[in-house]
Amino acid sequence: MKRLIYLATACLLMQPCLAAQPDKINFAYKVAPLLGGPSYRIYIVRCSDGTKKELTSWDKSKKWCIGKESEKSCSDSQMKAATTACK
């Protein structure tokens, strides 16, 4: 019984280290608004836990945001944005 408790405790302590990581990033489509706004591209990130998240690429791929048209969590790096999206 003690072994089971130790094993469960070890798993709980290691959980933050085992956060999902991006496996694959694929281009989905380009959006060009009809009213003359800035165009952007949507990418799909497949995470190691099986979930899929969206990334939005702005300003000729200089700015990467999580989700569609999001200004909240953005990064200058595609990989940083994908890693944040998978967490």
Gaussian input, Z-matrix of N, CA and C with variables (Angstrom, degrees):
# hf/3-21g

backbone

0 1
 N
 C     1     B1
 C     2     B2     1     A1
 N     3     B3     2     A2     1     D1
 C     4     B4     3     A3     2     D2
 C     5     B5     4     A4     3     D3
 N     6     B6     5     A5     4     D4
 C     7     B7     6     A6     5     D5
 C     8     B8     7     A7     6     D6
 N     9     B9     8     A8     7     D7
 C    10    B10     9     A9     8     D8
 C    11    B11    10    A10     9     D9
 N    12    B12    11    A11    10    D10
 C    13    B13    12    A12    11    D11
 C    14    B14    13    A13    12    D12
 N    15    B15    14    A14    13    D13
 C    16    B16    15    A15    14    D14
 C    17    B17    16    A16    15    D15
 N    18    B18    17    A17    16    D16
 C    19    B19    18    A18    17    D17
 C    20    B20    19    A19    18    D18
 N    21    B21    20    A20    19    D19
 C    22    B22    21    A21    20    D20
 C    23    B23    22    A22    21    D21
 N    24    B24    23    A23    22    D22
 C    25    B25    24    A24    23    D23
 C    26    B26    25    A25    24    D24
 N    27    B27    26    A26    25    D25
 C    28    B28    27    A27    26    D26
 C    29    B29    28    A28    27    D27
 N    30    B30    29    A29    28    D28
 C    31    B31    30    A30    29    D29
 C    32    B32    31    A31    30    D30
 N    33    B33    32    A32    31    D31
 C    34    B34    33    A33    32    D32
 C    35    B35    34    A34    33    D33
 N    36    B36    35    A35    34    D34
 C    37    B37    36    A36    35    D35
 C    38    B38    37    A37    36    D36
 N    39    B39    38    A38    37    D37
 C    40    B40    39    A39    38    D38
 C    41    B41    40    A40    39    D39
 N    42    B42    41    A41    40    D40
 C    43    B43    42    A42    41    D41
 C    44    B44    43    A43    42    D42
 N    45    B45    44    A44    43    D43
 C    46    B46    45    A45    44    D44
 C    47    B47    46    A46    45    D45
 N    48    B48    47    A47    46    D46
 C    49    B49    48    A48    47    D47
 C    50    B50    49    A49    48    D48
 N    51    B51    50    A50    49    D49
 C    52    B52    51    A51    50    D50
 C    53    B53    52    A52    51    D51
 N    54    B54    53    A53    52    D52
 C    55    B55    54    A54    53    D53
 C    56    B56    55    A55    54    D54
 N    57    B57    56    A56    55    D55
 C    58    B58    57    A57    56    D56
 C    59    B59    58    A58    57    D57
 N    60    B60    59    A59    58    D58
 C    61    B61    60    A60    59    D59
 C    62    B62    61    A61    60    D60
 N    63    B63    62    A62    61    D61
 C    64    B64    63    A63    62    D62
 C    65    B65    64    A64    63    D63
 N    66    B66    65    A65    64    D64
 C    67    B67    66    A66    65    D65
 C    68    B68    67    A67    66    D66
 N    69    B69    68    A68    67    D67
 C    70    B70    69    A69    68    D68
 C    71    B71    70    A70    69    D69
 N    72    B72    71    A71    70    D70
 C    73    B73    72    A72    71    D71
 C    74    B74    73    A73    72    D72
 N    75    B75    74    A74    73    D73
 C    76    B76    75    A75    74    D74
 C    77    B77    76    A76    75    D75
 N    78    B78    77    A77    76    D76
 C    79    B79    78    A78    77    D77
 C    80    B80    79    A79    78    D78
 N    81    B81    80    A80    79    D79
 C    82    B82    81    A81    80    D80
 C    83    B83    82    A82    81    D81
 N    84    B84    83    A83    82    D82
 C    85    B85    84    A84    83    D83
 C    86    B86    85    A85    84    D84
 N    87    B87    86    A86    85    D85
 C    88    B88    87    A87    86    D86
 C    89    B89    88    A88    87    D87
 N    90    B90    89    A89    88    D88
 C    91    B91    90    A90    89    D89
 C    92    B92    91    A91    90    D90
 N    93    B93    92    A92    91    D91
 C    94    B94    93    A93    92    D92
 C    95    B95    94    A94    93    D93
 N    96    B96    95    A95    94    D94
 C    97    B97    96    A96    95    D95
 C    98    B98    97    A97    96    D96
 N    99    B99    98    A98    97    D97
 C   100   B100    99    A99    98    D98
 C   101   B101   100   A100    99    D99
 N   102   B102   101   A101   100   D100
 C   103   B103   102   A102   101   D101
 C   104   B104   103   A103   102   D102
 N   105   B105   104   A104   103   D103
 C   106   B106   105   A105   104   D104
 C   107   B107   106   A106   105   D105
 N   108   B108   107   A107   106   D106
 C   109   B109   108   A108   107   D107
 C   110   B110   109   A109   108   D108
 N   111   B111   110   A110   109   D109
 C   112   B112   111   A111   110   D110
 C   113   B113   112   A112   111   D111
 N   114   B114   113   A113   112   D112
 C   115   B115   114   A114   113   D113
 C   116   B116   115   A115   114   D114
 N   117   B117   116   A116   115   D115
 C   118   B118   117   A117   116   D116
 C   119   B119   118   A118   117   D117
 N   120   B120   119   A119   118   D118
 C   121   B121   120   A120   119   D119
 C   122   B122   121   A121   120   D120
 N   123   B123   122   A122   121   D121
 C   124   B124   123   A123   122   D122
 C   125   B125   124   A124   123   D123
 N   126   B126   125   A125   124   D124
 C   127   B127   126   A126   125   D125
 C   128   B128   127   A127   126   D126
 N   129   B129   128   A128   127   D127
 C   130   B130   129   A129   128   D128
 C   131   B131   130   A130   129   D129
 N   132   B132   131   A131   130   D130
 C   133   B133   132   A132   131   D131
 C   134   B134   133   A133   132   D132
 N   135   B135   134   A134   133   D133
 C   136   B136   135   A135   134   D134
 C   137   B137   136   A136   135   D135
 N   138   B138   137   A137   136   D136
 C   139   B139   138   A138   137   D137
 C   140   B140   139   A139   138   D138
 N   141   B141   140   A140   139   D139
 C   142   B142   141   A141   140   D140
 C   143   B143   142   A142   141   D141
 N   144   B144   143   A143   142   D142
 C   145   B145   144   A144   143   D143
 C   146   B146   145   A145   144   D144
 N   147   B147   146   A146   145   D145
 C   148   B148   147   A147   146   D146
 C   149   B149   148   A148   147   D147
 N   150   B150   149   A149   148   D148
 C   151   B151   150   A150   149   D149
 C   152   B152   151   A151   150   D150
 N   153   B153   152   A152   151   D151
 C   154   B154   153   A153   152   D152
 C   155   B155   154   A154   153   D153
 N   156   B156   155   A155   154   D154
 C   157   B157   156   A156   155   D155
 C   158   B158   157   A157   156   D156
 N   159   B159   158   A158   157   D157
 C   160   B160   159   A159   158   D158
 C   161   B161   160   A160   159   D159
 N   162   B162   161   A161   160   D160
 C   163   B163   162   A162   161   D161
 C   164   B164   163   A163   162   D162
 N   165   B165   164   A164   163   D163
 C   166   B166   165   A165   164   D164
 C   167   B167   166   A166   165   D165
 N   168   B168   167   A167   166   D166
 C   169   B169   168   A168   167   D167
 C   170   B170   169   A169   168   D168
 N   171   B171   170   A170   169   D169
 C   172   B172   171   A171   170   D170
 C   173   B173   172   A172   171   D171
 N   174   B174   173   A173   172   D172
 C   175   B175   174   A174   173   D173
 C   176   B176   175   A175   174   D174
 N   177   B177   176   A176   175   D175
 C   178   B178   177   A177   176   D176
 C   179   B179   178   A178   177   D177
 N   180   B180   179   A179   178   D178
 C   181   B181   180   A180   179   D179
 C   182   B182   181   A181   180   D180
 N   183   B183   182   A182   181   D181
 C   184   B184   183   A183   182   D182
 C   185   B185   184   A184   183   D183
 N   186   B186   185   A185   184   D184
 C   187   B187   186   A186   185   D185
 C   188   B188   187   A187   186   D186
 N   189   B189   188   A188   187   D187
 C   190   B190   189   A189   188   D188
 C   191   B191   190   A190   189   D189
 N   192   B192   191   A191   190   D190
 C   193   B193   192   A192   191   D191
 C   194   B194   193   A193   192   D192
 N   195   B195   194   A194   193   D193
 C   196   B196   195   A195   194   D194
 C   197   B197   196   A196   195   D195
 N   198   B198   197   A197   196   D196
 C   199   B199   198   A198   197   D197
 C   200   B200   199   A199   198   D198
 N   201   B201   200   A200   199   D199
 C   202   B202   201   A201   200   D200
 C   203   B203   202   A202   201   D201
 N   204   B204   203   A203   202   D202
 C   205   B205   204   A204   203   D203
 C   206   B206   205   A205   204   D204
 N   207   B207   206   A206   205   D205
 C   208   B208   207   A207   206   D206
 C   209   B209   208   A208   207   D207
 N   210   B210   209   A209   208   D208
 C   211   B211   210   A210   209   D209
 C   212   B212   211   A211   210   D210
 N   213   B213   212   A212   211   D211
 C   214   B214   213   A213   212   D212
 C   215   B215   214   A214   213   D213
 N   216   B216   215   A215   214   D214
 C   217   B217   216   A216   215   D215
 C   218   B218   217   A217   216   D216
 N   219   B219   218   A218   217   D217
 C   220   B220   219   A219   218   D218
 C   221   B221   220   A220   219   D219
 N   222   B222   221   A221   220   D220
 C   223   B223   222   A222   221   D221
 C   224   B224   223   A223   222   D222
 N   225   B225   224   A224   223   D223
 C   226   B226   225   A225   224   D224
 C   227   B227   226   A226   225   D225
 N   228   B228   227   A227   226   D226
 C   229   B229   228   A228   227   D227
 C   230   B230   229   A229   228   D228
 N   231   B231   230   A230   229   D229
 C   232   B232   231   A231   230   D230
 C   233   B233   232   A232   231   D231
 N   234   B234   233   A233   232   D232
 C   235   B235   234   A234   233   D233
 C   236   B236   235   A235   234   D234
 N   237   B237   236   A236   235   D235
 C   238   B238   237   A237   236   D236
 C   239   B239   238   A238   237   D237
 N   240   B240   239   A239   238   D238
 C   241   B241   240   A240   239   D239
 C   242   B242   241   A241   240   D240
 N   243   B243   242   A242   241   D241
 C   244   B244   243   A243   242   D242
 C   245   B245   244   A244   243   D243
 N   246   B246   245   A245   244   D244
 C   247   B247   246   A246   245   D245
 C   248   B248   247   A247   246   D246
 N   249   B249   248   A248   247   D247
 C   250   B250   249   A249   248   D248
 C   251   B251   250   A250   249   D249
 N   252   B252   251   A251   250   D250
 C   253   B253   252   A252   251   D251
 C   254   B254   253   A253   252   D252
 N   255   B255   254   A254   253   D253
 C   256   B256   255   A255   254   D254
 C   257   B257   256   A256   255   D255
 N   258   B258   257   A257   256   D256
 C   259   B259   258   A258   257   D257
 C   260   B260   259   A259   258   D258

   B1=1.4543
   B2=1.5334
   B3=1.3404
   B4=1.4534
   B5=1.5233
   B6=1.3313
   B7=1.4646
   B8=1.5193
   B9=1.3106
   B10=1.4648
   B11=1.5313
   B12=1.3176
   B13=1.4646
   B14=1.5316
   B15=1.3400
   B16=1.4622
   B17=1.5238
   B18=1.3272
   B19=1.4574
   B20=1.5250
   B21=1.3159
   B22=1.4628
   B23=1.5294
   B24=1.3086
   B25=1.4659
   B26=1.5274
   B27=1.3150
   B28=1.4657
   B29=1.5221
   B30=1.3168
   B31=1.4663
   B32=1.5254
   B33=1.3187
   B34=1.4583
   B35=1.5269
   B36=1.3190
   B37=1.4560
   B38=1.5272
   B39=1.3294
   B40=1.4544
   B41=1.5213
   B42=1.3017
   B43=1.4574
   B44=1.5294
   B45=1.3368
   B46=1.4637
   B47=1.5315
   B48=1.3165
   B49=1.4626
   B50=1.5143
   B51=1.3142
   B52=1.4535
   B53=1.5249
   B54=1.3205
   B55=1.4659
   B56=1.5228
   B57=1.3151
   B58=1.4574
   B59=1.5285
   B60=1.3011
   B61=1.4611
   B62=1.5279
   B63=1.3240
   B64=1.4569
   B65=1.5261
   B66=1.3423
   B67=1.4634
   B68=1.5174
   B69=1.3302
   B70=1.4543
   B71=1.5199
   B72=1.3259
   B73=1.4573
   B74=1.5269
   B75=1.3328
   B76=1.4632
   B77=1.5198
   B78=1.3229
   B79=1.4648
   B80=1.5257
   B81=1.3417
   B82=1.4594
   B83=1.5318
   B84=1.3356
   B85=1.4652
   B86=1.5239
   B87=1.3346
   B88=1.4600
   B89=1.5249
   B90=1.3250
   B91=1.4609
   B92=1.5253
   B93=1.3241
   B94=1.4658
   B95=1.5226
   B96=1.3369
   B97=1.4554
   B98=1.5366
   B99=1.3281
   B100=1.4642
   B101=1.5229
   B102=1.3092
   B103=1.4624
   B104=1.5207
   B105=1.3207
   B106=1.4492
   B107=1.5151
   B108=1.3152
   B109=1.4617
   B110=1.5197
   B111=1.3158
   B112=1.4680
   B113=1.5340
   B114=1.3191
   B115=1.4617
   B116=1.5299
   B117=1.3139
   B118=1.4584
   B119=1.5160
   B120=1.3208
   B121=1.4606
   B122=1.5152
   B123=1.3276
   B124=1.4595
   B125=1.5269
   B126=1.3170
   B127=1.4612
   B128=1.5219
   B129=1.3290
   B130=1.4610
   B131=1.5267
   B132=1.3289
   B133=1.4641
   B134=1.5178
   B135=1.3132
   B136=1.4698
   B137=1.5204
   B138=1.3348
   B139=1.4628
   B140=1.5299
   B141=1.3225
   B142=1.4660
   B143=1.5246
   B144=1.3344
   B145=1.4656
   B146=1.5308
   B147=1.3354
   B148=1.4605
   B149=1.5194
   B150=1.3177
   B151=1.4615
   B152=1.5311
   B153=1.3216
   B154=1.4538
   B155=1.5215
   B156=1.3085
   B157=1.4652
   B158=1.5163
   B159=1.3341
   B160=1.4532
   B161=1.5241
   B162=1.3255
   B163=1.4561
   B164=1.5161
   B165=1.3116
   B166=1.4610
   B167=1.5235
   B168=1.3096
   B169=1.4613
   B170=1.5206
   B171=1.3342
   B172=1.4599
   B173=1.5111
   B174=1.2884
   B175=1.4659
   B176=1.5294
   B177=1.3239
   B178=1.4710
   B179=1.5334
   B180=1.3216
   B181=1.4726
   B182=1.5235
   B183=1.3184
   B184=1.4655
   B185=1.5220
   B186=1.3308
   B187=1.4647
   B188=1.5238
   B189=1.3348
   B190=1.4565
   B191=1.5216
   B192=1.3381
   B193=1.4642
   B194=1.5230
   B195=1.3137
   B196=1.4596
   B197=1.5192
   B198=1.3171
   B199=1.4572
   B200=1.5102
   B201=1.3190
   B202=1.4645
   B203=1.5177
   B204=1.2983
   B205=1.4637
   B206=1.5268
   B207=1.2830
   B208=1.4641
   B209=1.5205
   B210=1.2796
   B211=1.4597
   B212=1.5286
   B213=1.3274
   B214=1.4591
   B215=1.5212
   B216=1.3280
   B217=1.4588
   B218=1.5156
   B219=1.3051
   B220=1.4627
   B221=1.5290
   B222=1.3243
   B223=1.4505
   B224=1.5222
   B225=1.3146
   B226=1.4600
   B227=1.5181
   B228=1.3270
   B229=1.4592
   B230=1.5313
   B231=1.3234
   B232=1.4590
   B233=1.5298
   B234=1.3147
   B235=1.4651
   B236=1.5289
   B237=1.3223
   B238=1.4712
   B239=1.5268
   B240=1.3295
   B241=1.4646
   B242=1.5286
   B243=1.3252
   B244=1.4647
   B245=1.5302
   B246=1.3280
   B247=1.4603
   B248=1.5253
   B249=1.3303
   B250=1.4636
   B251=1.5274
   B252=1.3159
   B253=1.4684
   B254=1.5198
   B255=1.3151
   B256=1.4628
   B257=1.5284
   B258=1.3319
   B259=1.4695
   B260=1.4959
   A1=111.17
   A2=115.95
   A3=119.62
   A4=111.03
   A5=115.57
   A6=120.16
   A7=111.16
   A8=116.10
   A9=121.51
   A10=110.38
   A11=116.45
   A12=120.85
   A13=110.40
   A14=117.14
   A15=120.58
   A16=111.24
   A17=116.64
   A18=121.01
   A19=111.07
   A20=117.71
   A21=121.60
   A22=110.79
   A23=117.30
   A24=121.27
   A25=111.04
   A26=116.93
   A27=121.09
   A28=110.75
   A29=117.26
   A30=120.87
   A31=111.21
   A32=117.15
   A33=120.60
   A34=111.37
   A35=117.10
   A36=120.31
   A37=112.18
   A38=117.56
   A39=121.91
   A40=112.60
   A41=118.55
   A42=122.24
   A43=114.08
   A44=121.08
   A45=118.97
   A46=113.14
   A47=117.54
   A48=120.85
   A49=111.90
   A50=116.65
   A51=121.07
   A52=112.20
   A53=117.83
   A54=121.37
   A55=109.45
   A56=115.19
   A57=120.49
   A58=110.96
   A59=115.97
   A60=123.22
   A61=108.93
   A62=118.15
   A63=119.77
   A64=111.14
   A65=115.91
   A66=121.76
   A67=111.91
   A68=115.28
   A69=120.23
   A70=109.47
   A71=117.20
   A72=122.36
   A73=107.60
   A74=116.08
   A75=121.09
   A76=111.09
   A77=115.59
   A78=121.37
   A79=108.45
   A80=117.14
   A81=120.96
   A82=110.63
   A83=117.50
   A84=120.55
   A85=110.88
   A86=114.89
   A87=122.35
   A88=108.49
   A89=116.73
   A90=122.21
   A91=108.21
   A92=116.18
   A93=122.30
   A94=107.11
   A95=118.51
   A96=121.73
   A97=112.14
   A98=115.14
   A99=120.66
   A100=112.77
   A101=117.78
   A102=121.08
   A103=113.18
   A104=117.91
   A105=120.61
   A106=116.02
   A107=118.16
   A108=120.33
   A109=110.27
   A110=116.74
   A111=119.37
   A112=111.47
   A113=116.14
   A114=119.61
   A115=108.87
   A116=116.07
   A117=121.81
   A118=108.96
   A119=115.74
   A120=121.41
   A121=109.64
   A122=114.80
   A123=121.99
   A124=108.83
   A125=115.75
   A126=122.99
   A127=108.42
   A128=116.93
   A129=122.31
   A130=108.11
   A131=116.06
   A132=122.56
   A133=107.98
   A134=116.74
   A135=120.84
   A136=107.46
   A137=115.92
   A138=121.66
   A139=110.18
   A140=115.68
   A141=121.30
   A142=113.07
   A143=118.34
   A144=120.43
   A145=112.07
   A146=117.32
   A147=121.75
   A148=114.52
   A149=118.65
   A150=120.69
   A151=110.21
   A152=115.63
   A153=121.77
   A154=108.59
   A155=116.50
   A156=123.35
   A157=109.24
   A158=116.03
   A159=120.78
   A160=110.68
   A161=115.86
   A162=123.50
   A163=107.75
   A164=116.37
   A165=121.92
   A166=108.15
   A167=115.71
   A168=121.99
   A169=108.93
   A170=116.72
   A171=123.24
   A172=110.39
   A173=116.87
   A174=124.16
   A175=112.00
   A176=115.80
   A177=123.05
   A178=111.59
   A179=115.94
   A180=124.45
   A181=113.34
   A182=117.59
   A183=121.09
   A184=111.37
   A185=117.03
   A186=122.11
   A187=108.27
   A188=116.78
   A189=123.17
   A190=109.07
   A191=116.40
   A192=121.40
   A193=110.26
   A194=115.56
   A195=121.25
   A196=108.69
   A197=116.99
   A198=122.28
   A199=111.70
   A200=115.04
   A201=120.58
   A202=110.27
   A203=115.79
   A204=122.92
   A205=112.72
   A206=117.13
   A207=121.88
   A208=110.63
   A209=116.51
   A210=121.34
   A211=110.71
   A212=117.67
   A213=121.34
   A214=112.72
   A215=117.47
   A216=119.33
   A217=109.44
   A218=114.52
   A219=121.25
   A220=109.95
   A221=114.41
   A222=120.99
   A223=108.97
   A224=116.08
   A225=120.81
   A226=111.28
   A227=117.10
   A228=122.10
   A229=110.41
   A230=115.99
   A231=120.96
   A232=110.18
   A233=117.45
   A234=121.19
   A235=111.63
   A236=118.42
   A237=121.02
   A238=109.93
   A239=116.97
   A240=120.60
   A241=110.11
   A242=118.14
   A243=121.56
   A244=110.55
   A245=117.51
   A246=121.11
   A247=111.22
   A248=117.12
   A249=120.81
   A250=110.52
   A251=117.77
   A252=121.22
   A253=111.49
   A254=117.84
   A255=120.97
   A256=113.75
   A257=117.89
   A258=120.18
   A259=111.99
   D1=-39.97
   D2=179.10
   D3=-62.08
   D4=-38.40
   D5=179.96
   D6=-61.19
   D7=-40.57
   D8=-179.77
   D9=-64.84
   D10=-40.71
   D11=178.44
   D12=-65.51
   D13=-42.54
   D14=177.63
   D15=-63.35
   D16=-41.49
   D17=179.54
   D18=-64.75
   D19=-43.09
   D20=178.42
   D21=-64.42
   D22=-41.14
   D23=178.21
   D24=-64.16
   D25=-42.00
   D26=179.13
   D27=-63.65
   D28=-40.46
   D29=178.50
   D30=-63.89
   D31=-40.66
   D32=179.31
   D33=-66.82
   D34=-37.22
   D35=-179.85
   D36=-71.81
   D37=-29.48
   D38=-178.87
   D39=-85.67
   D40=-11.85
   D41=-173.98
   D42=-55.30
   D43=-44.15
   D44=178.68
   D45=-61.38
   D46=-29.14
   D47=178.85
   D48=-72.60
   D49=-22.46
   D50=-175.85
   D51=-99.67
   D52=29.05
   D53=179.21
   D54=-64.05
   D55=152.50
   D56=-178.73
   D57=-63.08
   D58=143.92
   D59=179.54
   D60=-121.13
   D61=153.46
   D62=177.51
   D63=-69.10
   D64=131.57
   D65=178.24
   D66=-97.28
   D67=-44.36
   D68=-173.35
   D69=-148.39
   D70=140.70
   D71=177.19
   D72=-123.41
   D73=118.93
   D74=-178.02
   D75=-120.96
   D76=140.88
   D77=173.82
   D78=-68.31
   D79=134.95
   D80=178.81
   D81=-104.96
   D82=-60.34
   D83=-179.86
   D84=-166.29
   D85=164.90
   D86=178.78
   D87=-107.49
   D88=140.15
   D89=179.52
   D90=-115.20
   D91=123.91
   D92=175.72
   D93=-121.99
   D94=100.22
   D95=-177.14
   D96=-58.73
   D97=143.35
   D98=-178.86
   D99=-70.81
   D100=-26.36
   D101=-175.95
   D102=-88.57
   D103=13.28
   D104=174.94
   D105=85.86
   D106=13.53
   D107=176.70
   D108=-73.06
   D109=176.29
   D110=-179.50
   D111=-68.95
   D112=141.93
   D113=176.74
   D114=-83.59
   D115=156.16
   D116=179.32
   D117=-149.18
   D118=167.27
   D119=-178.78
   D120=-123.62
   D121=144.67
   D122=179.25
   D123=-106.64
   D124=131.45
   D125=176.09
   D126=-121.07
   D127=148.22
   D128=176.77
   D129=-107.75
   D130=127.36
   D131=178.44
   D132=-104.21
   D133=124.30
   D134=173.64
   D135=-96.66
   D136=123.85
   D137=-177.43
   D138=-94.83
   D139=160.45
   D140=-177.52
   D141=-65.70
   D142=-18.27
   D143=177.81
   D144=-89.96
   D145=5.27
   D146=176.07
   D147=95.04
   D148=-6.60
   D149=-179.85
   D150=-82.14
   D151=160.75
   D152=176.88
   D153=-124.29
   D154=134.84
   D155=-179.88
   D156=-126.04
   D157=158.57
   D158=178.61
   D159=-104.87
   D160=140.43
   D161=171.85
   D162=-119.16
   D163=143.87
   D164=176.83
   D165=-114.17
   D166=129.78
   D167=179.12
   D168=-103.50
   D169=124.20
   D170=-178.83
   D171=-118.38
   D172=162.43
   D173=171.19
   D174=51.45
   D175=55.08
   D176=178.95
   D177=54.90
   D178=46.39
   D179=177.58
   D180=64.19
   D181=28.24
   D182=175.05
   D183=-93.91
   D184=-17.49
   D185=-178.27
   D186=-132.39
   D187=127.45
   D188=-178.18
   D189=-119.50
   D190=124.99
   D191=-178.34
   D192=-122.04
   D193=151.25
   D194=177.92
   D195=-84.76
   D196=128.11
   D197=-179.38
   D198=87.23
   D199=-179.41
   D200=-179.88
   D201=-86.80
   D202=132.76
   D203=174.59
   D204=49.94
   D205=36.79
   D206=-176.40
   D207=-95.46
   D208=136.57
   D209=175.58
   D210=-110.96
   D211=-0.60
   D212=-173.56
   D213=-74.46
   D214=-57.91
   D215=-177.61
   D216=-116.72
   D217=96.19
   D218=-178.25
   D219=-121.61
   D220=159.03
   D221=-179.96
   D222=-145.64
   D223=161.89
   D224=175.39
   D225=-84.71
   D226=-10.70
   D227=-176.12
   D228=-117.08
   D229=134.44
   D230=177.59
   D231=-62.55
   D232=-42.89
   D233=-176.72
   D234=-67.27
   D235=-39.07
   D236=178.13
   D237=-63.80
   D238=-43.56
   D239=179.79
   D240=-65.02
   D241=-41.46
   D242=-179.72
   D243=-65.73
   D244=-41.32
   D245=178.61
   D246=-64.47
   D247=-41.25
   D248=177.67
   D249=-65.49
   D250=-38.90
   D251=-179.91
   D252=-64.78
   D253=-34.70
   D254=-177.52
   D255=-79.59
   D256=-18.22
   D257=-178.57
   D258=-71.69

